[in-house]
């Protein structure tokens, strides 16, 4: 409620002894006014509410912008180290830096080598990146157990965000008990940057599963979701066989950054063979036409010479 001060004046009926009329002020009266909310019109209130929307939209954009990665010095060092190790093992060279260098290196690997060689090269790089002594100590001191599985999940979440993106630990049921042995990646950084199913499978999923199983004695099943680019890393669970793994049956993305996709290659081969067949057919037809013209010309000349002889 608001109080408004109103000054009211009143002229007296009586006259003073000096004969001069004087005005007397009445006491101050407080008048209750309507609340400010009722004074403001509906259009004004609507404008006030609309002014708050940009702040809300910024907050929503900040929540949805999961593609931005603020790499610190350790993240950049790890990214460059892995990229340079892959370049040294494969002989390819990238002029970029940071995560773009890693993606470009793996993209050149996927085009230069077959799938089996890609997986072997990644496993070779991972094997040389960590000394054998440390791997054997981890394998001996941390045998497979609930503690080890949960420890690997927590360790991956804390120290490998630079490679796979932000992640969290989730529970799953293993051997009839609930364990926190799952690393859930909301949007895989490597899959998002490469945008290639084949690179995800041959340069991340398959070699990582084999390396952790062979070097650390821990089964690992990586379950990528190519619809929303999320991924689950389930420690302690054996991956399915290649014939039963749904990830290996996933077709390529329509907008795959790999320029040499199989459909494009098949179309190119088909058009190339069609062009060769067309040229061959035309050459045969042309040679037949030339031979026909030549034979007809010779026949015509023979007839002309015979006619002259008769004359």
C-alpha positions as CSV (number, residue, x, y, z in Angstrom):
1,X,0.0,0.0,0.0
2,X,1.2,3.5,-0.7
3,X,0.5,6.6,1.3
4,X,0.1,9.9,-0.7
5,X,0.4,13.2,1.0
6,X,-2.3,15.6,0.1
7,X,-2.4,19.3,1.1
8,X,-5.8,20.7,1.4
9,X,-6.5,24.5,1.8
10,X,-9.6,26.1,3.3
11,X,-10.6,29.8,3.5
12,X,-12.1,30.8,6.8
13,X,-15.3,32.7,7.1
14,X,-14.1,34.9,9.9
15,X,-11.8,38.0,9.5
16,X,-8.8,38.9,11.7
17,X,-8.5,42.1,13.6
18,X,-6.2,43.5,11.0
19,X,-8.9,42.9,8.4
20,X,-6.7,40.8,6.3
21,X,-7.9,37.4,5.2
22,X,-5.4,34.7,6.1
23,X,-5.4,31.2,4.8
24,X,-5.0,28.4,7.2
25,X,-3.5,25.0,6.3
26,X,-5.3,21.9,7.3
27,X,-3.5,19.0,8.9
28,X,-1.7,16.5,6.7
29,X,-3.9,13.7,5.7
30,X,-2.7,10.2,4.5
31,X,-4.6,8.9,1.6
32,X,-4.4,5.2,0.9
33,X,-3.8,4.4,-2.8
34,X,-4.2,1.2,-4.7
35,X,-1.3,-1.2,-4.9
36,X,1.3,-0.7,-7.6
37,X,0.5,-4.0,-9.1
38,X,-3.1,-2.9,-9.8
39,X,-1.8,0.3,-11.4
40,X,0.5,-1.4,-13.8
41,X,-1.5,-2.6,-16.8
42,X,-1.5,-6.1,-18.1
43,X,0.6,-5.0,-21.1
44,X,3.3,-3.6,-18.8
45,X,3.3,-6.7,-16.7
46,X,3.7,-8.8,-19.8
47,X,6.7,-6.7,-20.8
48,X,8.2,-7.1,-17.4
49,X,7.9,-10.9,-17.7
50,X,9.4,-10.8,-21.2
51,X,12.5,-9.1,-20.0
52,X,13.4,-12.1,-17.9
53,X,13.3,-14.6,-20.8
54,X,16.8,-13.8,-22.3
55,X,18.5,-14.7,-19.0
56,X,16.5,-18.0,-18.9
57,X,17.4,-18.7,-22.5
58,X,21.1,-18.1,-21.9
59,X,21.0,-20.5,-19.0
60,X,19.3,-23.1,-21.2
61,X,21.9,-22.7,-23.9
62,X,24.7,-23.0,-21.3
63,X,23.2,-26.3,-20.2
64,X,22.8,-27.6,-23.7
65,X,26.2,-26.6,-24.9
66,X,27.9,-29.9,-24.0
67,X,30.1,-29.7,-27.1
68,X,32.4,-27.1,-25.6
69,X,35.5,-28.5,-23.8
70,X,37.7,-26.2,-21.7
71,X,41.0,-28.2,-21.8
72,X,43.6,-27.4,-19.1
73,X,47.3,-27.9,-19.4
74,X,47.1,-31.5,-18.4
75,X,44.4,-32.2,-21.0
76,X,46.3,-30.6,-23.8
77,X,49.5,-32.5,-22.8
78,X,47.6,-35.8,-22.9
79,X,45.9,-35.0,-26.2
80,X,49.2,-34.0,-27.9
81,X,51.0,-37.0,-26.5
82,X,48.5,-39.4,-27.8
83,X,48.3,-37.7,-31.2
84,X,52.1,-37.6,-31.6
85,X,52.4,-41.3,-30.5
86,X,49.9,-42.3,-33.2
87,X,51.7,-40.3,-35.8
88,X,55.0,-41.9,-34.9
89,X,53.5,-45.4,-35.0
90,X,51.7,-44.9,-38.3
91,X,53.9,-42.5,-40.3
92,X,51.1,-40.0,-40.8
93,X,51.6,-36.3,-40.1
94,X,49.1,-33.7,-38.8
95,X,49.8,-30.0,-38.9
96,X,47.0,-29.2,-36.5
97,X,47.2,-29.0,-32.7
98,X,45.0,-30.1,-29.8
99,X,42.1,-32.4,-30.2
100,X,41.8,-31.5,-33.9
101,X,45.2,-33.0,-34.4
102,X,44.1,-36.3,-32.7
103,X,41.0,-36.5,-34.9
104,X,42.9,-35.7,-38.1
105,X,45.5,-38.4,-37.3
106,X,42.9,-41.0,-36.6
107,X,41.0,-40.0,-39.8
108,X,44.1,-40.5,-41.9
109,X,44.7,-43.9,-40.2
110,X,41.2,-45.1,-41.1
111,X,41.8,-44.3,-44.7
112,X,45.4,-45.7,-44.9
113,X,45.0,-49.0,-43.1
114,X,42.4,-51.7,-42.9
115,X,40.3,-52.3,-39.8
116,X,42.6,-55.0,-38.3
117,X,45.7,-52.9,-38.8
118,X,44.0,-49.9,-37.2
119,X,43.1,-51.9,-34.1
120,X,46.6,-53.3,-33.8
121,X,48.3,-49.9,-34.2
122,X,46.1,-48.4,-31.4
123,X,46.9,-51.3,-29.1
124,X,50.6,-50.9,-29.9
125,X,50.5,-47.2,-29.0
126,X,48.6,-47.9,-25.7
127,X,51.0,-50.6,-24.8
128,X,54.1,-48.4,-25.3
129,X,52.5,-45.4,-23.6
130,X,52.3,-47.2,-20.2
131,X,55.4,-49.2,-19.1
132,X,55.0,-52.9,-18.8
133,X,56.1,-52.9,-15.2
134,X,53.2,-50.6,-14.1
135,X,50.7,-52.7,-16.1
136,X,51.9,-55.9,-14.4
137,X,51.8,-54.3,-11.0
138,X,48.2,-53.1,-11.5
139,X,47.2,-56.5,-12.8
140,X,48.7,-58.2,-9.8
141,X,47.7,-55.8,-7.0
142,X,44.2,-55.2,-8.4
143,X,42.6,-58.5,-9.4
144,X,39.1,-58.5,-10.7
145,X,36.7,-57.8,-7.9
146,X,33.9,-55.3,-7.1
147,X,36.4,-52.9,-5.6
148,X,38.6,-53.0,-8.7
149,X,35.7,-52.6,-11.1
150,X,34.3,-49.6,-9.2
151,X,37.9,-48.2,-8.9
152,X,38.4,-48.4,-12.7
153,X,35.1,-46.7,-13.3
154,X,35.8,-43.8,-11.0
155,X,39.4,-43.5,-12.3
156,X,38.1,-43.3,-15.9
157,X,35.6,-40.6,-15.0
158,X,38.2,-38.4,-13.3
159,X,41.2,-38.7,-15.5
160,X,39.9,-39.4,-19.1
161,X,37.5,-36.5,-19.6
162,X,40.0,-35.0,-22.1
163,X,39.5,-38.0,-24.4
164,X,35.8,-39.1,-24.0
165,X,34.2,-35.9,-22.6
166,X,32.3,-35.5,-19.3
167,X,31.1,-38.7,-17.8
168,X,29.5,-40.1,-14.6
169,X,29.5,-43.3,-12.7
170,X,26.3,-45.4,-12.8
171,X,25.2,-48.7,-11.3
172,X,24.5,-52.0,-13.0
173,X,23.7,-55.5,-11.8
174,X,26.6,-57.9,-12.0
175,X,26.6,-61.4,-10.4
176,X,23.3,-60.6,-8.7
177,X,24.6,-57.5,-7.0
178,X,24.4,-53.8,-7.7
179,X,27.8,-52.2,-8.4
180,X,29.0,-48.8,-9.5
181,X,31.0,-50.2,-12.4
182,X,29.5,-48.3,-15.4
183,X,31.0,-45.1,-16.9
184,X,28.2,-43.2,-18.7
185,X,29.4,-40.7,-21.3
186,X,26.6,-38.3,-22.1
187,X,28.2,-37.3,-25.5
188,X,31.4,-39.0,-26.6
189,X,33.9,-36.3,-27.6
190,X,35.7,-38.5,-30.1
191,X,32.5,-39.7,-31.8
192,X,31.2,-36.2,-31.9
193,X,34.4,-34.8,-33.5
194,X,35.0,-37.7,-35.9
195,X,31.3,-38.3,-36.7
196,X,32.3,-41.7,-38.1
197,X,31.0,-45.1,-36.9
198,X,34.0,-46.9,-38.3
199,X,36.5,-44.8,-36.4
200,X,34.6,-45.2,-33.2
201,X,34.6,-49.0,-33.5
202,X,38.1,-49.6,-34.9
203,X,40.1,-46.9,-33.2
204,X,38.3,-46.7,-29.8
205,X,35.9,-49.5,-28.9
206,X,37.7,-52.7,-30.1
207,X,41.3,-51.8,-29.2
208,X,40.3,-50.4,-25.8
209,X,38.4,-53.5,-24.9
210,X,41.3,-55.8,-26.0
211,X,44.0,-53.7,-24.3
212,X,42.2,-53.5,-20.9
213,X,41.4,-57.2,-21.0
214,X,44.9,-58.3,-22.0
215,X,47.0,-55.8,-20.0
216,X,44.9,-55.2,-16.9
217,X,42.9,-58.5,-16.8
218,X,39.6,-56.5,-16.6
219,X,36.8,-57.4,-19.1
220,X,35.3,-54.3,-20.6
221,X,32.2,-53.9,-22.8
222,X,31.8,-50.5,-24.5
223,X,28.3,-49.9,-25.7
224,X,28.1,-46.8,-28.0
225,X,24.8,-45.2,-28.9
226,X,25.1,-43.8,-32.3
227,X,21.7,-42.0,-32.1
228,X,22.6,-39.6,-29.3
229,X,26.4,-40.2,-29.3
230,X,26.4,-41.4,-25.7
231,X,28.4,-44.4,-24.5
232,X,28.5,-46.9,-21.6
233,X,31.7,-48.5,-20.5
234,X,30.8,-51.5,-18.4
235,X,33.8,-52.9,-16.4
236,X,33.6,-56.6,-15.6
237,X,31.3,-57.5,-18.5
238,X,32.7,-59.4,-21.5
239,X,31.8,-57.8,-24.8
240,X,29.7,-59.8,-27.2
241,X,31.2,-61.7,-30.1
242,X,31.7,-59.7,-33.4
243,X,28.8,-61.5,-35.0
244,X,26.4,-60.6,-32.1
245,X,27.7,-57.0,-31.4
246,X,25.0,-54.5,-32.4
247,X,27.7,-51.8,-32.8
248,X,29.4,-53.7,-35.6
249,X,26.2,-53.8,-37.5
250,X,25.7,-50.1,-37.5
251,X,25.6,-48.4,-40.9
252,X,27.6,-45.3,-41.7
253,X,26.4,-41.9,-40.8
254,X,24.7,-40.0,-43.7
255,X,27.0,-37.0,-43.0
256,X,30.1,-39.0,-42.2
257,X,33.3,-36.9,-42.4
258,X,35.1,-39.9,-43.9
259,X,35.2,-39.0,-47.6
260,X,35.6,-42.6,-48.7
261,X,32.4,-44.2,-47.6
262,X,31.5,-47.6,-49.0
263,X,28.4,-46.5,-50.9
264,X,30.4,-43.8,-52.6
265,X,33.1,-46.2,-53.4
266,X,30.6,-48.7,-54.9
267,X,29.0,-46.1,-57.0
268,X,32.4,-44.9,-58.3
269,X,33.4,-48.5,-59.2
270,X,30.0,-49.1,-60.9
271,X,30.3,-45.9,-63.0
272,X,33.9,-46.7,-63.9
273,X,33.0,-50.1,-65.2
274,X,30.0,-48.8,-67.0
275,X,32.3,-46.2,-68.8
276,X,34.8,-49.0,-69.8
277,X,32.0,-51.2,-71.2
278,X,30.6,-48.2,-73.1
279,X,33.9,-47.4,-74.7
280,X,34.6,-51.0,-75.5
281,X,31.1,-51.3,-77.2
282,X,31.7,-48.1,-79.1
283,X,35.1,-49.3,-80.4
284,X,33.6,-52.6,-81.6
285,X,30.8,-50.8,-83.4
286,X,33.1,-48.3,-84.9
287,X,35.5,-51.0,-86.2
288,X,32.6,-52.9,-87.7
289,X,31.3,-49.8,-89.4
290,X,34.8,-49.0,-90.8
291,X,35.2,-52.6,-92.1
292,X,31.8,-52.4,-93.7
293,X,32.5,-49.1,-95.4
294,X,35.9,-50.4,-96.6
295,X,34.4,-53.6,-98.0
296,X,31.6,-51.7,-99.7
297,X,34.2,-49.3,-101.2
298,X,36.3,-52.1,-102.5
299,X,33.2,-53.7,-104.0
300,X,32.2,-50.5,-105.7
301,X,35.7,-50.0,-107.2
302,X,35.7,-53.6,-108.4
303,X,32.3,-53.0,-110.1
304,X,33.6,-49.8,-111.7
305,X,36.7,-51.4,-113.1
306,X,34.7,-54.3,-114.5
307,X,32.3,-51.9,-116.1
308,X,35.2,-50.0,-117.8
309,X,36.6,-53.2,-119.1
310,X,33.4,-54.1,-120.7
311,X,33.2,-50.7,-122.4
